[in-house]
């Protein structure tokens, strides 16, 4: 048994029958040989199915919108990268010299893709039931502490709902300034609630990000009002 296989057995409680699948799952496209992109593609689908199935059973009365947002939270790159850090996946990913030198083993996309590739490899090695057990191992605590529906709503949605509950019109957003080069834009956006004479501003790397931050700031203003 290889050191990587022992790590998987200890961390994920799974033993590979075909070690070549594990080797491929842990090989970044920057390295020589067969890499993990196709396994990543498969693992993404496997993970989405398993998480959807699991949260549907855990929350039988939940709305479709809540389940959709919850699944998106659990399978997004940031969550997968967090899991990758927790299990020290970066120590086992095989990278090309350039990617290794630039710290690719810490990159969120590398870790997230690696988690998906491992799940794809487990699925090919043993099938869906074993993949479910690995997902349960990876997500155990997260599945036991699922966020409430309101906590998953983005700031713009939460702000709109709060204003509507008070009989007020929706806020207005406006771009106040755009700076930076084309590939590295920064947006400054305002959010205004005219009926309350309240206005906030925020910046972001996209208009959407700036609007969400401005809405979050406006919610803070409403809490202080």
Backbone bond lengths (Angstrom), bond angles and torsions (degrees), N, CA, C in turn:
res aa  C-N    CA-C-N  psi(-1)  N-CA   C-N-CA  omega(-1)  CA-C   N-CA-C  phi
1 X - - - 1.468 - - 1.529 109.53 -
2 X 1.315 116.23 134.77 1.455 120.64 179.70 1.524 110.59 -76.61
3 X 1.347 114.99 164.89 1.461 119.48 178.16 1.522 110.50 -62.15
4 X 1.343 116.97 -39.15 1.465 120.44 179.01 1.523 110.95 -64.26
5 X 1.325 116.71 -39.40 1.464 120.29 179.42 1.520 110.79 -65.97
6 X 1.338 117.16 -38.15 1.465 120.28 176.83 1.525 110.72 -65.23
7 X 1.334 115.88 -39.45 1.466 119.97 177.82 1.525 110.67 -61.38
8 X 1.332 116.88 -44.50 1.467 120.70 179.04 1.524 110.50 -62.79
9 X 1.317 116.70 -42.58 1.466 119.53 -178.90 1.529 110.98 -64.50
10 X 1.324 116.87 -40.64 1.460 120.56 -179.12 1.530 112.18 -73.46
11 X 1.344 115.81 -37.12 1.468 120.39 -174.25 1.524 113.10 -87.06
12 X 1.326 115.80 -43.58 1.468 120.95 -175.19 1.520 113.41 -105.69
13 X 1.337 116.15 -3.14 1.464 121.82 -178.40 1.529 111.39 55.46
14 X 1.323 114.16 43.37 1.467 120.03 179.21 1.526 109.40 -137.63
15 X 1.335 116.74 137.85 1.466 122.04 177.71 1.533 109.58 -114.37
16 X 1.310 115.68 122.23 1.467 120.96 179.55 1.520 110.84 -75.16
17 X 1.326 115.56 136.10 1.463 121.30 171.08 1.522 109.96 -82.55
18 X 1.323 116.11 -40.32 1.460 122.25 179.54 1.530 108.27 -107.38
19 X 1.319 116.46 98.62 1.453 120.65 -176.30 1.521 112.70 -68.37
20 X 1.340 117.29 -18.90 1.461 119.06 177.97 1.530 110.72 -66.63
21 X 1.330 117.28 -29.51 1.462 120.78 176.14 1.520 110.95 -66.09
22 X 1.311 116.00 -43.00 1.462 119.66 177.83 1.525 110.68 -64.54
23 X 1.327 116.35 -43.53 1.468 120.13 179.26 1.523 110.73 -58.38
24 X 1.328 116.19 -42.25 1.473 119.90 179.75 1.523 110.59 -68.73
25 X 1.333 117.17 -38.78 1.467 120.48 -179.54 1.521 111.83 -62.90
26 X 1.322 117.30 -28.64 1.450 121.93 -177.55 1.524 112.99 -96.87
27 X 1.328 117.48 9.66 1.462 121.58 -178.95 1.524 110.88 -106.88
28 X 1.306 115.97 114.46 1.465 122.73 178.16 1.528 109.77 -71.94
29 X 1.317 117.07 153.59 1.466 120.44 -177.86 1.526 112.93 -63.62
30 X 1.322 117.97 -17.39 1.460 120.81 178.86 1.527 112.24 -76.55
31 X 1.336 117.31 -15.31 1.459 121.57 -177.94 1.530 110.24 -90.31
32 X 1.305 115.54 163.33 1.466 120.44 177.23 1.525 110.10 -71.32
33 X 1.323 115.13 151.79 1.461 120.03 175.16 1.519 112.92 93.07
34 X 1.316 114.10 -172.15 1.463 121.04 -177.98 1.520 109.49 -71.25
35 X 1.337 116.18 126.82 1.460 119.73 -175.37 1.524 112.00 -106.32
36 X 1.329 115.95 -176.29 1.468 120.85 -166.42 1.528 116.07 -98.21
37 X 1.329 119.05 9.99 1.470 118.91 -173.29 1.526 112.90 -63.79
38 X 1.322 118.45 -40.42 1.471 120.09 -179.64 1.531 110.58 -69.53
39 X 1.319 116.68 -36.82 1.466 119.40 175.89 1.522 110.73 -66.77
40 X 1.321 116.26 -36.83 1.465 121.26 176.08 1.530 110.61 -59.79
41 X 1.333 116.34 -44.90 1.462 121.74 178.58 1.530 110.61 -58.61
42 X 1.316 115.88 -46.01 1.461 120.32 -179.67 1.521 111.24 -68.05
43 X 1.327 115.77 -43.54 1.457 119.72 -178.65 1.512 113.21 -63.13
44 X 1.324 116.94 -33.65 1.463 121.22 176.78 1.527 110.47 -58.91
45 X 1.337 116.08 -44.98 1.464 120.27 179.62 1.525 111.38 -68.12
46 X 1.321 116.75 -41.84 1.463 121.42 179.50 1.530 110.48 -62.05
47 X 1.327 116.53 -45.93 1.459 120.68 -179.88 1.526 111.39 -62.60
48 X 1.326 116.67 -45.30 1.458 120.23 179.59 1.514 112.38 -58.16
49 X 1.333 116.56 -42.23 1.464 121.30 179.04 1.525 111.02 -65.27
50 X 1.324 116.38 -47.95 1.469 120.30 -176.10 1.525 111.30 -65.11
51 X 1.325 116.61 -43.61 1.471 119.59 179.67 1.521 110.27 -65.27
52 X 1.336 117.58 -43.06 1.467 120.39 178.56 1.528 110.92 -60.04
53 X 1.302 115.41 -43.95 1.464 120.67 179.22 1.522 111.14 -63.64
54 X 1.315 116.10 -43.24 1.475 120.99 -175.55 1.526 111.66 -67.32
55 X 1.337 117.33 -47.71 1.467 118.80 -177.37 1.525 111.10 -71.65
56 X 1.331 117.35 -27.49 1.468 119.60 175.76 1.516 110.66 -64.00
57 X 1.325 116.23 -37.59 1.461 120.10 178.94 1.524 111.77 -75.93
58 X 1.327 116.35 -36.01 1.460 120.12 -179.84 1.526 112.30 -69.91
59 X 1.350 115.80 -31.10 1.465 120.71 -174.54 1.528 109.91 -127.09
60 X 1.318 117.48 71.26 1.468 120.65 -174.85 1.525 114.36 -63.67
61 X 1.324 118.15 -21.86 1.467 120.80 -178.14 1.530 112.35 -100.41
62 X 1.322 118.17 2.79 1.473 121.35 -176.07 1.518 111.44 -71.40
63 X 1.329 115.45 148.86 1.464 120.15 176.51 1.522 110.21 -74.21
64 X 1.318 115.73 160.00 1.463 119.98 178.40 1.531 111.02 -61.41
65 X 1.347 115.86 -38.67 1.461 119.27 -179.61 1.513 112.12 -62.57
66 X 1.327 116.66 -42.09 1.468 121.13 178.23 1.524 110.24 -63.94
67 X 1.319 117.63 -45.83 1.460 121.15 -179.86 1.528 111.04 -62.63
68 X 1.312 116.23 -38.58 1.467 120.08 179.82 1.521 110.82 -64.81
69 X 1.332 116.93 -45.37 1.467 120.29 179.15 1.520 111.24 -66.94
70 X 1.318 116.05 -36.85 1.456 120.42 -179.94 1.528 110.79 -66.61
71 X 1.319 116.24 -44.44 1.468 119.28 177.66 1.523 110.56 -61.32
72 X 1.325 116.68 -43.31 1.466 120.19 179.50 1.522 110.96 -59.66
73 X 1.332 116.97 -40.11 1.463 120.82 178.74 1.523 111.04 -63.64
74 X 1.316 116.97 -43.02 1.459 121.30 -173.92 1.532 113.50 -74.72
75 X 1.323 117.36 -28.30 1.469 119.05 -176.79 1.528 112.70 -105.06
76 X 1.316 118.46 2.05 1.460 120.10 -178.21 1.531 110.81 -68.66
77 X 1.317 115.58 161.49 1.461 121.40 -175.54 1.520 112.01 -58.11
78 X 1.344 116.82 -41.28 1.460 120.12 -177.45 1.527 112.23 -61.62
79 X 1.333 116.43 -41.37 1.461 120.07 179.32 1.516 111.02 -66.99
80 X 1.333 116.15 -44.18 1.463 120.10 178.61 1.518 111.05 -62.23
81 X 1.325 116.74 -39.76 1.466 120.25 178.64 1.524 110.69 -64.48
82 X 1.331 117.22 -40.06 1.466 120.62 176.83 1.526 110.67 -59.39
83 X 1.318 115.59 -43.70 1.473 119.90 178.15 1.530 109.85 -63.78
84 X 1.331 116.48 -40.73 1.452 120.48 178.26 1.520 112.23 -58.98
85 X 1.333 116.08 -40.78 1.470 120.48 177.01 1.524 110.25 -65.91
86 X 1.316 117.16 -42.88 1.464 121.39 -177.41 1.520 112.44 -60.93
87 X 1.338 116.59 -36.45 1.471 118.96 -178.05 1.523 111.79 -97.90
88 X 1.340 116.74 7.11 1.474 122.80 178.54 1.528 112.09 58.90
89 X 1.317 115.42 41.27 1.464 120.54 -179.88 1.523 112.11 -61.02
90 X 1.330 117.06 -35.20 1.457 120.57 -178.29 1.511 113.92 -57.48
91 X 1.329 117.56 -25.01 1.463 121.53 179.06 1.522 111.78 -69.71
92 X 1.335 116.65 -17.15 1.462 120.31 -172.61 1.525 114.23 -115.33
93 X 1.318 118.26 -8.81 1.459 121.16 178.29 1.531 109.47 -73.29
94 X 1.316 116.68 130.76 1.473 121.20 178.20 1.522 108.58 -92.91
95 X 1.339 115.91 119.90 1.463 123.10 -175.45 1.516 111.01 -117.29
96 X 1.336 115.50 158.44 1.450 120.71 171.19 1.518 110.21 -72.05
97 X 1.334 117.74 162.08 1.472 120.97 -176.53 1.530 113.64 -54.99
98 X 1.333 117.43 -44.36 1.456 120.74 -178.87 1.514 112.46 -64.59
99 X 1.316 116.02 -43.94 1.467 121.00 -179.99 1.531 110.53 -67.68
100 X 1.315 116.39 -37.14 1.464 120.28 178.56 1.519 110.66 -65.78
101 X 1.319 115.87 -42.15 1.461 120.57 -178.71 1.526 111.66 -65.00
102 X 1.321 116.49 -33.71 1.466 120.31 -178.68 1.528 113.16 -85.37
103 X 1.325 116.64 5.64 1.462 120.36 177.94 1.506 114.45 80.33
104 X 1.335 116.69 30.68 1.462 120.66 -177.49 1.510 114.75 -60.56
105 X 1.331 117.12 -24.48 1.463 119.77 -179.50 1.526 112.21 -68.51
106 X 1.344 116.44 -14.35 1.461 120.28 176.30 1.523 112.37 -99.77
107 X 1.326 118.01 -7.85 1.460 121.48 -174.06 1.525 110.12 -68.82
108 X 1.349 115.54 135.55 1.466 120.68 -177.23 1.527 111.96 -58.76
109 X 1.323 117.10 -42.07 1.463 119.78 -178.17 1.528 111.19 -65.25
110 X 1.330 117.09 -37.87 1.468 120.95 179.14 1.522 110.39 -64.83
111 X 1.326 117.17 -44.22 1.458 120.85 -179.52 1.529 111.49 -67.87
112 X 1.336 116.15 -43.85 1.465 119.95 179.82 1.525 111.15 -62.61
113 X 1.322 115.93 -45.14 1.468 119.71 178.97 1.519 111.32 -64.36
114 X 1.339 116.09 -35.01 1.460 119.67 178.70 1.519 112.29 -65.20
115 X 1.330 117.45 -41.16 1.471 120.63 176.78 1.521 110.03 -60.33
116 X 1.328 116.48 -47.02 1.472 120.02 179.30 1.522 111.15 -61.91
117 X 1.333 117.06 -40.43 1.467 120.41 -179.51 1.527 111.45 -64.41
118 X 1.318 116.69 -40.10 1.468 119.64 177.56 1.523 110.54 -62.90
119 X 1.327 117.08 -42.28 1.469 120.01 178.19 1.528 111.23 -63.90
120 X 1.337 116.72 -39.37 1.463 119.91 175.89 1.513 111.18 -62.79
121 X 1.329 116.32 -38.95 1.461 120.47 179.50 1.528 111.21 -67.77
122 X 1.321 116.68 -41.75 1.469 120.21 177.97 1.523 110.51 -62.03
123 X 1.333 116.04 -41.60 1.467 120.11 179.15 1.533 111.12 -60.54
124 X 1.329 116.99 -45.33 1.466 120.22 179.28 1.522 111.61 -68.58
125 X 1.319 116.26 -31.92 1.459 120.86 -177.16 1.518 112.51 -75.85
126 X 1.348 116.45 -38.36 1.471 118.74 -172.04 1.517 115.81 -138.42
127 X 1.327 117.95 -10.75 1.451 119.08 178.04 1.523 113.92 102.69
128 X 1.329 115.35 -178.37 1.453 122.40 -170.77 1.527 113.09 -69.90
129 X 1.320 118.38 -36.35 1.461 120.07 -178.14 1.524 111.30 -63.04
130 X 1.330 117.01 -43.02 1.456 120.13 177.88 1.526 111.15 -67.68
131 X 1.327 116.88 -36.41 1.461 120.06 176.80 1.524 109.90 -63.02
132 X 1.321 117.99 -37.78 1.466 121.49 176.90 1.531 110.58 -60.02
133 X 1.327 116.87 -42.11 1.463 120.18 -178.83 1.524 111.11 -66.08
134 X 1.325 116.86 -37.78 1.462 119.89 178.59 1.526 109.95 -67.89
135 X 1.319 117.56 -42.25 1.463 120.64 177.25 1.522 110.32 -61.10
136 X 1.313 117.19 -40.18 1.467 120.76 178.24 1.527 110.40 -62.25
137 X 1.321 116.99 -38.57 1.463 121.03 177.80 1.523 110.81 -66.01
138 X 1.324 116.56 -44.06 1.463 121.21 -178.38 1.524 112.26 -69.11
139 X 1.329 116.84 -37.18 1.465 121.73 -171.11 1.523 113.79 -107.28
140 X 1.331 117.66 7.25 1.461 120.05 -171.34 1.516 115.05 -45.30
141 X 1.323 117.24 -56.58 1.462 120.90 -176.75 1.518 111.35 -67.78
142 X 1.310 117.22 -38.05 1.473 120.69 -180.00 1.528 111.14 -65.06
143 X 1.310 117.04 -36.51 1.459 120.39 178.74 1.526 111.71 -74.11
144 X 1.321 116.56 -23.72 1.467 119.84 178.29 1.525 112.23 -85.28
145 X 1.320 116.41 -11.70 1.476 120.24 -177.86 1.533 109.99 -132.75
146 X 1.312 116.08 57.89 1.459 120.71 -178.44 1.527 110.71 -70.57
147 X 1.324 117.85 137.97 1.469 120.29 -179.60 1.524 111.74 -69.33
148 X 1.309 115.60 153.77 1.469 121.13 177.33 1.518 110.28 -69.02
149 X 1.323 115.86 160.31 1.469 120.31 -175.88 1.524 111.91 -58.95
150 X 1.327 117.99 -44.94 1.464 120.47 -178.31 1.525 112.18 -62.91
151 X 1.317 116.90 -30.85 1.463 120.56 -179.46 1.523 112.20 -69.44
152 X 1.327 117.34 -17.84 1.459 120.93 -178.44 1.523 113.18 -92.03
153 X 1.322 116.63 -9.69 1.464 119.18 -179.95 1.522 109.53 -75.80
154 X 1.326 116.62 139.34 1.455 119.90 179.77 1.534 109.68 -71.90
155 X 1.336 117.03 160.47 1.466 120.21 -175.08 1.536 114.21 -57.02
156 X 1.339 118.10 -38.49 1.460 119.64 -179.74 1.528 110.97 -62.85
157 X 1.321 116.54 -41.02 1.463 120.13 178.66 1.517 110.76 -66.31
158 X 1.343 116.89 -44.70 1.465 120.16 -179.51 1.526 111.15 -63.59
159 X 1.332 116.38 -39.44 1.464 119.47 179.01 1.523 110.97 -65.03
160 X 1.317 116.50 -44.98 1.464 120.18 -179.55 1.526 110.64 -61.01
161 X 1.316 117.14 -43.34 1.464 120.35 -179.20 1.528 111.30 -64.87
162 X 1.328 117.05 -38.17 1.466 119.96 179.54 1.523 111.26 -67.24
163 X 1.326 116.54 -40.09 1.461 119.42 178.90 1.524 111.31 -68.14
164 X 1.319 116.31 -41.89 1.464 119.76 179.33 1.521 111.17 -64.16
165 X 1.342 116.74 -35.17 1.462 120.34 178.14 1.527 111.43 -64.03
166 X 1.332 116.54 -24.69 1.467 121.43 178.74 1.529 111.61 -96.62
167 X 1.329 116.31 6.83 1.455 120.29 178.68 1.514 113.54 75.58
168 X 1.340 117.37 22.12 1.458 121.64 -178.46 1.520 110.74 -103.89
169 X 1.335 114.91 156.88 1.461 119.68 179.23 1.518 110.74 -74.40
170 X 1.324 115.83 163.97 1.463 120.94 -178.16 1.530 109.71 -66.93
171 X 1.324 117.99 155.13 1.471 120.54 179.86 1.524 110.50 -72.98
172 X 1.299 115.74 162.62 1.460 121.02 175.24 1.521 109.16 -112.88
173 X 1.318 115.61 141.91 1.458 122.38 -179.84 1.529 109.16 -117.73
174 X 1.308 116.43 142.06 1.466 120.59 179.50 1.523 109.61 -143.84
175 X 1.329 115.93 140.53 1.461 120.84 175.13 1.519 108.20 -78.85
176 X 1.316 116.28 120.30 1.454 121.38 -179.07 1.528 111.88 -91.59
177 X 1.316 116.75 -31.68 1.465 119.80 -179.38 1.524 109.60 -163.90
178 X 1.329 114.98 150.54 1.466 122.24 174.26 1.520 107.08 -130.73
179 X 1.321 116.41 128.37 1.458 120.02 -178.77 1.526 110.06 -134.35
180 X 1.331 115.62 169.35 1.459 120.51 178.41 1.516 113.03 91.73
181 X 1.314 115.47 166.23 1.459 121.57 178.83 1.520 110.51 -73.53
182 X 1.331 114.97 166.75 1.470 120.02 -172.64 1.525 112.69 -56.16
183 X 1.331 116.93 -36.13 1.464 119.79 -176.99 1.525 112.41 -88.43
184 X 1.326 116.71 -2.23 1.461 120.04 -177.30 1.527 110.01 -143.86
185 X 1.323 115.90 59.15 1.451 121.88 -177.39 1.530 111.80 -74.38
186 X 1.338 114.29 151.75 1.462 121.54 170.92 1.528 107.50 -130.35
187 X 1.328 115.70 128.33 1.458 121.63 -177.27 1.524 109.40 -109.84
188 X 1.327 115.85 135.58 1.459 121.92 171.27 1.519 107.25 -111.88
189 X 1.311 115.89 120.72 1.462 122.19 -172.01 1.525 109.70 -126.07
190 X 1.329 115.06 143.27 1.464 120.08 175.43 1.519 110.38 -107.39
191 X 1.320 114.97 152.33 1.463 122.82 174.44 1.528 106.74 -126.64
192 X 1.319 116.11 127.33 1.457 119.46 -175.22 1.525 111.12 -129.19
193 X 1.331 114.94 134.38 1.459 122.08 171.95 1.512 105.90 -114.47
194 X 1.321 115.96 95.30 1.469 121.27 -171.24 1.524 112.38 -60.69
195 X 1.322 117.10 -39.22 1.466 120.28 -175.87 1.522 112.21 -62.99
196 X 1.331 117.07 -25.06 1.462 120.99 -179.00 1.528 112.38 -108.19
197 X 1.326 115.49 2.88 1.470 121.44 -178.24 1.531 111.16 53.92
198 X 1.331 114.91 42.36 1.469 120.84 179.41 1.525 109.91 -114.05
199 X 1.326 115.17 142.73 1.472 120.59 -179.59 1.526 108.72 -148.23
200 X 1.328 115.65 135.76 1.460 120.62 176.30 1.523 108.81 -130.78
201 X 1.319 116.17 161.18 1.461 122.43 176.10 1.521 109.28 -133.84
202 X 1.341 114.78 153.48 1.460 120.41 176.67 1.525 108.68 -157.39
203 X 1.311 115.71 159.81 1.461 120.98 178.51 1.520 110.23 -118.03
204 X 1.321 115.56 157.08 1.456 120.92 178.75 1.506 111.39 -163.56
205 X 1.315 116.06 168.46 1.464 120.97 -179.83 1.523 112.20 -79.81
206 X 1.306 116.83 -7.48 1.464 122.63 173.79 1.515 107.65 -144.01
207 X 1.336 115.79 162.35 1.466 118.89 177.91 1.523 110.55 -60.87
208 X 1.322 116.43 -41.59 1.466 120.18 -178.99 1.527 110.89 -61.57
209 X 1.322 117.15 -45.22 1.465 119.98 -179.48 1.523 110.82 -61.79
210 X 1.330 116.26 -43.11 1.465 119.88 179.86 1.525 111.00 -64.96
211 X 1.329 117.63 -40.85 1.464 120.44 178.84 1.525 111.24 -63.28
212 X 1.328 116.27 -41.75 1.461 119.07 179.58 1.531 110.93 -63.36
213 X 1.317 116.82 -40.71 1.464 120.24 178.87 1.532 111.19 -66.93
214 X 1.319 116.47 -39.28 1.465 119.97 178.03 1.526 110.64 -65.65
215 X 1.334 116.60 -38.07 1.466 120.42 177.40 1.529 110.51 -65.55
216 X 1.337 116.35 -40.17 1.461 120.07 177.84 1.522 110.83 -62.00
217 X 1.328 115.45 -40.85 1.469 119.67 177.37 1.524 110.93 -64.39
218 X 1.336 116.68 -37.34 1.460 119.99 178.78 1.531 111.36 -66.95
219 X 1.307 117.31 -36.83 1.463 120.07 176.13 1.529 109.57 -60.78
220 X 1.339 115.96 -39.40 1.451 120.11 175.38 1.519 112.25 -61.00
221 X 1.329 115.90 -40.00 1.462 120.15 177.46 1.533 110.70 -63.70
222 X 1.321 117.03 -40.99 1.462 120.63 179.31 1.524 111.10 -65.44
223 X 1.330 115.89 -36.53 1.466 118.93 179.10 1.526 111.27 -65.64
224 X 1.344 115.43 -32.20 1.470 119.86 -179.58 1.526 112.80 -84.67
225 X 1.346 114.36 -13.94 1.479 118.91 -174.58 1.521 111.43 -69.64
